[in-house]
């Protein structure tokens, strides 16, 4: 189970957290270079990555709940004072990504962007809470929280840069495949 958990963490850090910048970059490329790049195929690939990731993580989650239920504390979270928030996060991470199986929805950039955001809304809320609480520390000196702001901005910048690089590499691979198919068909 630990290897499986580590694989999910690596996928999170290197691909899933970068979904929003990837989709935004695809939207920009589609807008400025109409029909020049294979943006629709890249978006479809992103949709399938989201679907597969959802199935894999929730399989891991349900197996973990069956094997070690006290570690996951599902009952306490699902019935406690913040049950509505827990159910919202759970359903938006489980049901919403599976709607990408519908081709009409999966072909819309804005919908895929909404799904990518909703998948990790708990993580985004956690980071937002950490950032806001670091702004409002009364016991720090006047400029005591500039380090956390700089670190937070650096993290966002690196995530966006990683997303842009992944998008460029994906579009480059699709372009090479397209070029190879067209040269193969001409021969």
Secondary structure, 3 states (H helix, E strand, C coil): CHHHHHHHHHHHHHCHHHHHHHHHHHHHHHHHCCCCCCHHHHHHHHHHHHHHHHHHHHHHHHHHHHHCHHHHCHHHHHHCCCHHHHHHHHHHHHHHHHHHHCHHHHCCHHHHHHHHHHHCHHHHHHHHHHHHHHHCCCCCCCCCCHHHHHHHHHHHHHHHHHHHHHHHHHHHHHHHHHHHHHHHHHC
